[in-house]
């Protein structure tokens, strides 16, 4: 008995709390607080991707254990599930193989998010004048998509209800009267909206849901994430950007260069879009060539009022002027291709060859639509309780529990 009590008194620290779930740090840096209020002191700082053990939940706050053993509180929106981390890594691998649609910069600090939503964790901050590759963009509703809980809710306890045996009345009840018949116009009475014959101006359309345009960007070290498109500025030279005429530059590319004295001037291709929120990516493209005579950029080729989709590809193009524009073979020239939708609703990738400083149409073929680049914000179901168990109790803890079972507290 003395040995048992001695072993039980050797424990100097409190028992570790049981683990009820796991999560991963979303932001680049996250401070764990000693309590829920934001003014509580920070007990530990963790980094993006660190695995945390969930110990307790209060509304949308979690008490977690850091890899170094420190325990503190944080908000649910700062945490990612294991499936979110896998999806983020998959997105980075896919983004590494996507062609750049131009480089962009920002005029102020800009956060890179794990999801195309404003309330998703930001794991990276772009500094002023930092440059990133723009890969694609999507338009999403501002409403945050629902997320599955990181911790499974406790099972509901079924309350056993006992039904009292009803006693038969001494006299049988009178028969129920027949229900009244519905009125002849009961269908019209059940309608809640305006009548079908109401004027069109009286039927106001529902206001559209607010949306934001998000761009998928790739940093120099290969990290990929989402930023608000309106916060980016395409890094095409100002001597070309001045001709945007109020349209937003969606993508731009260098198709070659022209020498003017000691200077080397690029041949630029860009795609632009006007106002509104269309379902396509751009409505015009334009090629600028440096004029050696006038020492300025001039338009060599332009197409407007089209329905274009990313990506725009820059690659050698086969072109044979003597055999026809749609000839299957010919000499290879620098060129590009754009995916456009025609009046028949079909998408075609139209190719253009750059002959020195002249742009010529070189043919078209059906356009393959790339799979959408997006990953849902709802993590999968949390791991089962058997997958996340508290560490096994030591010998002294097992002895103390046995003694409590024998003698009580």
C-alpha positions in Angstrom: 0.0 0.0 0.0 2.9 2.4 0.8 4.4 1.6 -2.6 1.1 2.3 -4.4 0.7 5.7 -2.6 4.3 6.6 -3.4 3.7 5.9 -7.1 0.5 7.9 -7.1 2.3 10.9 -5.5 5.1 10.9 -8.0 2.8 12.6 -10.6 3.5 16.4 -10.6 1.3 17.6 -13.5 -2.4 17.6 -14.0 -3.9 14.8 -16.3 -3.9 15.7 -20.0 -7.3 16.6 -21.4 -8.9 14.1 -23.8 -8.7 14.8 -27.5 -12.0 15.2 -29.2 -10.8 16.1 -32.7 -8.0 17.5 -34.8 -7.5 20.6 -37.0 -4.8 22.5 -38.8 -3.7 26.1 -38.7 -5.0 28.2 -41.5 -3.3 31.6 -41.2 0.4 32.2 -41.7 0.7 32.8 -38.0 -1.9 32.2 -35.3 -1.8 33.2 -31.6 -3.5 30.9 -29.1 -5.0 32.8 -26.2 -5.3 31.7 -22.6 -9.1 32.4 -22.7 -11.8 33.1 -25.3 -11.8 37.0 -25.1 -9.5 38.6 -27.7 -7.8 40.7 -25.0 -6.6 37.5 -23.3 -2.8 37.0 -23.3 -1.2 34.8 -25.9 0.2 31.5 -24.6 1.6 30.1 -27.9 2.1 31.0 -31.6 1.6 28.4 -34.3 2.2 28.5 -38.0 0.2 27.5 -41.1 -0.2 23.8 -41.5 0.6 22.9 -37.9 -1.6 20.1 -36.5 -3.6 21.0 -33.4 -5.5 18.7 -31.1 -9.0 19.9 -30.2 -9.7 19.6 -26.5 -12.9 21.6 -25.9 -15.5 23.6 -27.8 -17.6 26.5 -26.8 -19.9 27.8 -29.6 -17.4 28.8 -32.4 -14.3 28.7 -30.2 -12.0 25.8 -29.6 -9.4 25.0 -26.9 -6.6 23.3 -28.8 -3.2 21.8 -28.0 -0.2 23.0 -30.0 2.6 20.6 -31.1 4.8 21.9 -28.2 2.1 21.0 -25.7 0.8 24.5 -25.0 -3.0 24.8 -24.8 -5.1 27.8 -25.8 -8.2 29.1 -27.4 -8.9 30.2 -31.0 -11.8 30.7 -33.4 -13.1 28.0 -35.7 -12.7 30.1 -38.8 -9.0 30.1 -38.3 -8.8 26.3 -38.5 -8.8 23.8 -41.4 -9.8 20.2 -41.5 -7.4 17.5 -42.7 -9.4 17.4 -46.0 -8.9 21.1 -46.4 -5.1 20.8 -46.1 -5.1 17.9 -48.7 -7.2 20.1 -51.0 -4.9 23.0 -50.6 -1.9 20.9 -51.4 -3.7 19.5 -54.4 -4.5 23.0 -55.6 -0.9 24.0 -55.4 0.2 20.9 -57.4 -2.4 21.7 -60.1 -1.5 25.4 -60.1 2.2 24.5 -60.7 1.2 23.1 -64.1 -1.2 25.8 -65.2 -0.1 28.4 -67.7 0.3 32.0 -66.4 -2.2 34.5 -67.8 0.1 37.4 -66.9 1.8 38.8 -63.8 0.1 41.1 -61.4 1.1 43.3 -58.5 -0.7 45.1 -55.7 -0.5 48.6 -54.4 -1.0 47.6 -50.7 -0.7 44.5 -48.5 -3.0 41.8 -49.8 -4.0 38.6 -48.1 -4.0 35.2 -50.0 -6.9 33.0 -48.9 -7.2 29.3 -48.8 -10.7 29.6 -50.3 -12.4 32.1 -52.6 -14.3 33.6 -49.7 -13.5 36.7 -47.6 -13.8 34.8 -44.2 -11.6 31.9 -45.1 -8.1 31.8 -43.5 -5.3 33.8 -45.1 -2.0 31.8 -45.1 0.1 34.4 -46.9 0.3 38.2 -47.2 1.5 39.9 -50.4 3.5 43.0 -49.8 3.2 46.2 -51.8 4.7 45.7 -55.3 5.0 42.0 -54.9 4.4 40.1 -58.2 2.4 36.9 -58.7 1.3 34.9 -61.7 -2.4 35.1 -62.3 -3.8 31.6 -63.4 -7.6 31.9 -63.6 -10.5 33.5 -61.9 -14.0 32.6 -60.7 -17.0 34.6 -59.5 -18.5 33.5 -56.1 -21.4 34.6 -54.0 -20.3 36.6 -50.9 -22.3 34.3 -48.6 -19.9 31.8 -47.0 -20.7 28.2 -47.9 -21.7 26.0 -45.0 -19.0 24.1 -43.2 -19.3 20.7 -41.5 -18.2 20.8 -37.9 -14.6 19.9 -37.0 -16.0 18.0 -34.0 -18.9 15.6 -34.3 -21.8 16.7 -32.2 -22.7 14.5 -29.2 -25.4 11.9 -29.9 -28.9 13.0 -28.7 -30.3 11.1 -25.8 -33.6 9.5 -26.4 -36.0 10.2 -23.6 -38.2 7.2 -22.7 -41.8 8.3 -22.4 -44.4 6.3 -20.6 -47.9 6.4 -21.9 -50.6 6.1 -19.4 -53.3 3.7 -20.2 -56.4 5.6 -21.2 -59.6 4.6 -19.6 -62.6 4.0 -21.8 -65.3 6.7 -21.3 -68.5 5.5 -19.7 -70.5 6.8 -22.7 -69.3 6.7 -26.3 -68.6 10.2 -27.8 -71.0 11.5 -30.4 -70.0 11.1 -34.1 -67.8 13.9 -35.6 -69.6 16.1 -38.1 -68.5 16.0 -41.8 -65.9 18.7 -42.7 -67.1 21.6 -44.8 -66.3 21.5 -48.5 -63.5 23.9 -49.7 -64.6 27.1 -51.6 -64.6 26.9 -55.4 -61.6 29.4 -55.6 -59.4 27.6 -53.0 -56.5 27.4 -55.5 -56.5 31.2 -56.0 -56.8 31.8 -52.2 -53.7 29.7 -51.5 -51.4 31.8 -53.8 -49.1 34.1 -51.9 -47.5 36.0 -54.8 -49.1 38.5 -57.3 -51.8 37.1 -59.6 -50.7 35.7 -62.9 -52.6 38.4 -64.8 -50.8 41.2 -62.9 -48.8 43.7 -65.1 -45.1 42.9 -65.5 -44.0 46.1 -63.8 -45.8 45.0 -60.7 -43.8 41.8 -60.5 -40.5 43.1 -59.3 -37.6 40.7 -59.9 -35.6 39.4 -56.9 -32.4 41.4 -56.3 -29.3 39.5 -57.4 -27.0 38.1 -54.8 -23.8 40.1 -54.3 -20.8 38.4 -55.8 -17.0 38.9 -55.9 -14.4 38.0 -58.5 -11.5 36.0 -57.2 -8.2 35.2 -58.9 -6.1 32.1 -58.4 -2.5 33.3 -58.0 0.9 31.6 -57.8 3.8 33.0 -55.9 7.5 32.7 -56.9 8.0 29.8 -54.4 5.0 27.8 -55.8 2.3 28.7 -53.2 -1.2 29.0 -54.7 -4.2 30.7 -53.2 -7.1 33.1 -53.9 -7.1 36.9 -53.8 -9.8 39.5 -54.7 -9.4 40.4 -58.4 -10.1 44.1 -57.8 -7.1 44.3 -55.5 -4.7 43.2 -58.3 -3.1 45.3 -61.0 -1.8 43.6 -64.1 1.9 44.5 -64.5 1.8 45.2 -68.2 3.9 48.4 -69.0 2.0 51.7 -68.6 2.8 52.7 -72.2 0.4 49.8 -73.2 -2.0 49.9 -70.2 -3.0 53.4 -71.1 -5.0 52.1 -74.0 -7.4 50.1 -71.8 -10.1 52.7 -72.1 -11.7 51.8 -68.8 -11.8 48.1 -69.4 -10.2 45.6 -67.0 -7.1 43.8 -68.3 -7.8 40.1 -67.8 -4.5 38.6 -69.2 -1.5 39.7 -71.2 1.4 38.0 -73.0 4.6 38.8 -74.9 4.6 37.5 -78.5 8.1 38.6 -79.4 10.0 41.8 -79.7 10.9 44.6 -82.1 14.2 46.5 -82.0 14.2 50.3 -82.1 17.7 51.5 -82.0 19.2 50.4 -78.7 15.8 49.4 -77.2 14.0 46.1 -77.4 10.2 46.5 -77.4 7.8 43.6 -76.8 4.9 42.7 -79.0 2.0 42.5 -76.5 -1.3 40.6 -76.6 -4.0 41.3 -74.0 -7.5 40.3 -73.3 -10.0 42.8 -71.6 -13.5 42.9 -70.3 -15.9 45.7 -69.8 -18.3 46.3 -66.9 -21.0 44.0 -65.5 -20.7 40.5 -64.3 -20.7 38.2 -67.4 -20.4 34.5 -67.2 -17.4 34.5 -69.6 -13.8 35.7 -69.0 -13.2 38.4 -71.6 -15.0 40.2 -74.5 -12.1 41.4 -76.6 -8.4 40.8 -77.4 -5.8 43.1 -79.0 -2.2 42.9 -80.2 0.1 45.9 -79.9 3.2 46.3 -82.0 5.9 49.0 -81.4 6.0 51.4 -84.3 9.7 52.1 -85.3 8.5 55.1 -87.3 6.4 56.8 -84.7 8.2 55.4 -81.6 5.0 54.3 -79.9 2.7 51.3 -79.5 0.0 50.9 -82.2 -2.8 48.3 -82.6 -1.9 45.6 -85.1 -4.9 43.4 -84.6 -8.2 43.6 -82.5 -11.4 41.7 -82.1 -14.3 43.0 -80.0 -17.7 41.8 -78.9 -16.8 38.2 -78.4 -17.3 35.6 -75.7 -13.9 34.4 -74.6 -12.8 31.9 -72.0 -9.5 31.3 -70.3 -6.8 30.0 -70.7 -5.2 32.0 -73.5 -2.3 29.9 -74.9 0.9 31.1 -76.5 2.6 28.5 -78.7 4.0 28.0 -82.2 1.3 27.9 -84.8 1.3 26.2 -88.2 0.5 28.6 -91.0 0.6 28.2 -94.8 -0.5 31.3 -96.7 -0.4 29.5 -100.1 -2.5 26.5 -99.1 -5.3 28.3 -97.3 -5.8 29.5 -93.8 -7.2 26.2 -92.6 -4.4 24.0 -94.0 -3.4 21.2 -91.7 0.3 21.6 -92.3 2.7 24.5 -92.9 5.6 26.5 -91.5 5.8 27.1 -87.7 5.5 30.7 -86.6 5.1 32.3 -83.2 1.5 32.6 -82.3 -1.3 32.3 -79.8 -4.8 30.8 -79.5 -8.0 32.0 -77.8 -11.1 30.0 -76.9 -14.3 31.7 -78.1 -18.0 30.8 -78.1 -19.8 31.2 -81.4 -23.4 31.9 -82.2 -24.1 28.1 -82.3 -23.2 27.8 -78.6 -20.0 25.8 -79.4 -16.6 26.8 -78.2 -13.7 26.9 -80.7 -10.0 27.6 -80.1 -8.9 30.0 -82.8 -5.2 30.1 -83.7 -3.3 33.2 -84.9 0.2 33.4 -86.3 2.6 36.3 -85.8 4.6 36.9 -89.0 7.2 39.4 -87.8 4.8 42.1 -86.8 1.7 41.0 -88.7 -1.1 38.8 -87.1 -2.9 36.3 -89.3 -5.7 33.9 -88.6 -4.3 30.3 -88.8 -7.3 28.0 -88.2 -9.6 26.7 -85.5 -10.6 23.5 -83.7 -13.0 22.6 -80.9 -12.0 24.0 -77.6 -11.6 21.7 -74.7 -13.0 23.2 -71.5 -10.6 22.7 -68.6 -12.1 21.3 -65.3 -13.1 24.1 -62.9 -10.5 25.2 -60.4 -12.2 25.3 -57.0 -12.4 23.2 -53.9 -15.3 23.2 -51.6 -15.2 24.9 -48.2 -17.0 22.1 -46.4 -14.6 19.6 -44.8 -15.5 16.0 -44.7 -16.9 14.4 -41.6 -14.7 14.6 -38.6 -12.6 11.5 -37.7 -14.3 8.9 -35.5 -13.7 8.7 -31.8 -11.6 5.6 -32.2 -9.2 7.4 -34.5 -8.6 10.2 -32.0 -8.0 8.9 -28.5 -6.3 10.4 -25.5 -2.8 9.0 -24.7 -2.9 5.8 -22.6 -2.8 6.3 -18.9 0.4 5.6 -17.0 0.8 2.9 -14.4 0.3 5.3 -11.5 -2.9 6.7 -13.0 -4.3 3.2 -13.4 -3.4 2.4 -9.8 -5.1 5.5 -8.5 -8.3 4.8 -10.5 -8.3 1.3 -9.1 -8.0 2.6 -5.5 -10.8 5.1 -6.1 -13.0 2.3 -7.3 -12.2 0.4 -4.1 -12.4 3.1 -1.4 -14.3 5.9 -3.2 -13.0 9.5 -3.3 
